[in-house]
Amino acid sequence: MEAVRKALQAYNIKGAVDKIALFGSGHINDTYLIEAGKEEYLLQKLNQNVFQYPERIENNLRALLEKESDLFVKHYQTSANTYHHHNDNGIWRLTNFVSAGYAPQTANKLHEVAEAAKGYGRFTTFADGLDKEKFTETIPKFHNLAWRLEQLNDAIKDDLANRSKSAKNLINTTNDFRWISEKLRTLFSEGLPTRVCHNDTKLDNCLLAKLESTFCNIIDLDTLGPGSVLYDFGDLMRTTLSPTAENELDESKIEIRSDYLAALQDGFSSTCNSVLAPLEKENLLFGGLYMTYIMAVRFLTDYLNGDAYYKISFENENFVRARNQLRLLELMSGL
């Protein structure tokens, strides 16, 4: 924990550090709960294998927090007036710890999903007033489906793990949905706005109040940057409409819960409908297809490449993930 103590020195927090403990179940960054004096903080170490342009994260965060809002937890600055501290052990940032809040881990409570949708809608309204020219993609081409499909084409052709035969049906199904990429391109050509988006709207990137389960804060801002509201609403659909996990072994359990979809639509529109363009409102549900398809493509690509990117906990897990996303996509197509 010496590296953690050294990083904390850059933020000049008051009081002696009484406790340092690993916190949360995130798969990207390392997070530590810090107790110092009577205050609690979260210190994160940025995963530079995933985020290779940390200066973009710093610049985006600075542009975001120029405009005060209670949407976000407090981010502390170093003595050099930066939000991130660079040293020999990595890149760090410090925020306050919201002890009265929690991040839902599963989408099994309708009220929680509705509150998260309201929160992301509030974020959309807030971000509508930002200068999008100040923001840059922190992971280049993160939601670029055309590029993801090129990667899939290469994976099929190279067949590095000798798996294309076993994945033939998945490849065929994936090919049937390639029209999704062209439709988004058409929407942009018709005037679909580019916005400042969160770009990773999982349920657990919202903090809810422990007592009332009402929205508190948007967290995990590393992917913040240019995008489409279809990405943010679409990923909410992808991750909350079915009660199943991404790696569910029983495909028959995957379903679309209509009451959860209604909660998403009502909650989201109640807090951002006034800033959305007609083309965005008309195509929110297409966002679900787009984000589900791009994840199916990414999981299938990784399976064909021998599980080079996503961690797996059992054999063929990326195959199962891709299959499940494609099944969810088929169900969404009927909405």
N, C-alpha and C positions, 0 to 999 in steps of 0.2 A: 504493500500500500504506500510505499515511499514515493512512487511516481505520482500518486493521487495527491499526497500532501504537498509535493513540490508544485504541482499545477495550481493548487488552491492559493498558493502564495501570490500568484499573479492578480488575484481578485480582491485582495486586501479585506477579506471578510473579518468581522469583529468577533472576538472571543476565541478561545482555544478550541481546536477540533477535538470533540469528545468521541465521535463515532464515525467510522467509515464502513459501509456494507454494500455489497453488490445488490442491485435493485432491478426488479422487473424481469420480463421474459423476452425482451427484444432480441431479434436475430442479427441485427446490423451493428449498432453501436454498443459499447460497454457503458453501463450506467451505474453510478454509485450514489447512495443516500448518505448525505453528510449532516452530522449534527455538530453545531458550533455555537457555544453560548446557549441561548434560548431559541435559536433559529434552525430551520432545516432547509437543506438545499439538495438539488440534484446536479451532479457533475457527470458530464458525458465525454467519452473519448470517441472521436469521429473515426469511423471505419474508412480508411483511405483507399482500400481496395475497391470499395463501392463508390465512394465519393472522391474522385480523383482531381476535382477542381474546388478545393475548399475555399478559395478566394471568392468563388461565385456564391457560395452559401453565406459567407460573411457579407458580401455586398447586397444580396437579396434580403437578408435579415435586417440590415441597416436601413434599406429602403422601406421595408415593411413597418419597422418600429418608429420611423419618423413621425408617423401619425398615431397618436395615442389611442389605445383601445383596451377594454377589459377582456377582449377575446383571447388574449394570449397571456401565458404566465410571464412573470418578470424575468427578463434576461439581464444578467449583470455584465458590466464592462470591466475590462482589465485596466491597469494603471496606464496602459497605452491607448485607452479609449477604443478598444476593439472588443467584439463579443467572443472571439475565439483567441485562445492562447496557444502559440506554437512553441514547443520545446523538443528536446531530444527524444522524449517518450511519446510524442504524438501531438494531436490537435485536440484541444479541450474547450468546453463551454460550460457555463454555470447558470442555472435558473433556480427560482425558488421552488420548494416542494409544497404542493397543495395537499395538506393532510386531510382536508375535508372533502377531497374529491377522489374519484376512482375511474379507471378506464375499463369499460366492459370488454370482456375477452371473447364472449360468444353472443350471437344474435338470437337469443331465446326469450327476450322480454320485449314485447311490442312497444312499451312506453320508452324504453331505452333507445330503440331504433328511431322512434319519432323524435326524441330529443336530439339525437345525433344529427338527424336530417335538418332540424331547425338550426343547430349550431353551424353546420356546413353552409346552410343558406345564409346565415348571418355573415359568415366569412365571405361569401360571394358578394353580398351587398357592400361590405367594407372594402373589399378589393376592387370593386367597381370604381372607387374614387382614387385609385393609385395610378401612377404613371407606369404603364407596362413596359415602356422603353428602358426603365431602370433595372429590369429583371432579366435574368439569363437562365437557361436550362442548367441545372446542376449536374444532371446525367444526360449528356447529349443523346437525342433521338429516343428518349425514354418511352414515349407513347407514340412513336412513329411506326405504324403498322406496316407500311410499305417496306421499311428497312427490316423489320422483324421477319417479314415474309421472305426477303432476300436471304436472311440468315437461315431460315428453314430450308429454302431451296438448296443452299450449300450443304446443310446437314444431311439432306436426303441424298444428294449427289455423292458426298464424301463417305457417308455411312461409316463413320469412324469406329463405332461400337458394334457394327454388324447387326443392327437392330431394325433396319428398314422393313425387312420381311415380317417381323412380328408386329410392326406398327402399321402395316399396310392399310387396315381399315380406318385407323385414326388419320392417316395421311389423306386418304380419300375423302373422309368427312371434312377435314380441314380445308381441302381444296374446294369443296362445295360452298364454303363461306367466304371465299376470297373477294366476292363482290362487296363485302363490308368496307374494305380498304378504298375501293373506288367511290363508294357512296360518301365517305367522309371527305374525300378530295373534292367531290362535287359540292358538298355543303359549304366547304371553305370558299370555293369559287363563287358560290351564290351569296356570300356575305356572312357566313358564320363567324362571330367575333372571336378574336383571340383575347384571352383574359389572363390576369394573374390568378393562378389556381394553386390549390394545395398539392394536387397530383398524387396523393396517397391516402384517400379518404376511407381508411378502414375504421371500423367501429372503435377500436382501442386507441385511435388517435384523437379521440374526444374525451375530455374529462367531464364527468357528471358529478353532481353533489351527492354525497353519501346519504344524506337524510331524505331529500326529496326526489332523487334521481333526475334532476333537471340539469340542463346544459350549463357548464361552467367555462371551459376553455378548449381551444384547438391547440394541439401539441404536435411535436415531431415535424418541424418545418424545413427539414433538409431538402425535400423535393419541391418546395415552393418555387414557382416560376411561371413562365408563359404556358398557356394551354387552352383548353376549351372546357366550358362548364359541363359538357357531355362527359369528359373524363371523370370529373369529380362526382357527378350524380351517377354515372355509369358504374364506378367502382363501388359506390354504396349499394347499388342494386346487386352487383356481382357477389358481394360479401355478406349480404344480409337476407336475401330473398329465400334461400334454401336453408334449412336447419342443419345441413351437413357440413362437415369440414372439407377442406380442399382435397384431402387424401382419403376420403370415405371409401371403404372397400366395397360396400354394397351400393351399386349404382342405382338400384331401384328406390333408394331412400331420397334421392335428389328430387326436389319439387320446388314449385313457385308458390309461395304463400301470398295469396291475394291481399290479405289484410296487412301484411308487412309492406307490400308495394304501395297500397293506399296510404299507409303511415309515412312512407318515404316521400311520396308525391305531396301530400298535404303539409307535412312538416317543412319540407324544403321550400315549396312555393310560398308558404306563409311568411317567410323571412327574406325572400329574394325575388319574388315575382315582379316587383316594380322595376328591377334593373335588367331583367332578361329581355332579349330581343325576341320577336315572334318566331324566328327560325330556331332559336334555342328552345323555346317552350314546346314547339312542335316536334322536336327530335330528342327530348330528354330520354325517352325509352330506348331510342337507338343507341344512346350512350352505354346502356347496359350491354347491348350486343357487342359494341365495339370493344369495351374493356374486357368482357368475358372471352371474346375471340382472341385478343392480343395475348391474354394469359395462356390460353390453350396453345397458341403458336409458340410461346416462350417455353412452356413445359415440354411440349413435343420436341422442340429443337434441342433442349437440354438432354432429353432422353436419348435422342439419336446420337448426340455427341458424347454419350457416356457419363452423364450426370456431372458435367464440369462446372456448373454454376450453382444450382440449388442443392442445398444439403438434403440428404435423404436418410430416413430412419429405417427403411426396409427396402428390399430388392424391388425394382420396377416402380418405385413410388412416383417418379415423374411421369411414367406411363399412366398410372392411375389418376394423377392430377390432371393430365391433359384430357383423358377420357371423361373425367367428371366435368371439366369446363365445357367440353363439347356437348355433353348431355344437357347441361344447364343452358347453353346457347340454343340448343334445339327447342327447349321449353320456352325460353324467352322469345323465340321467333313467333310463337303463337299468341303473344300478348297483343 
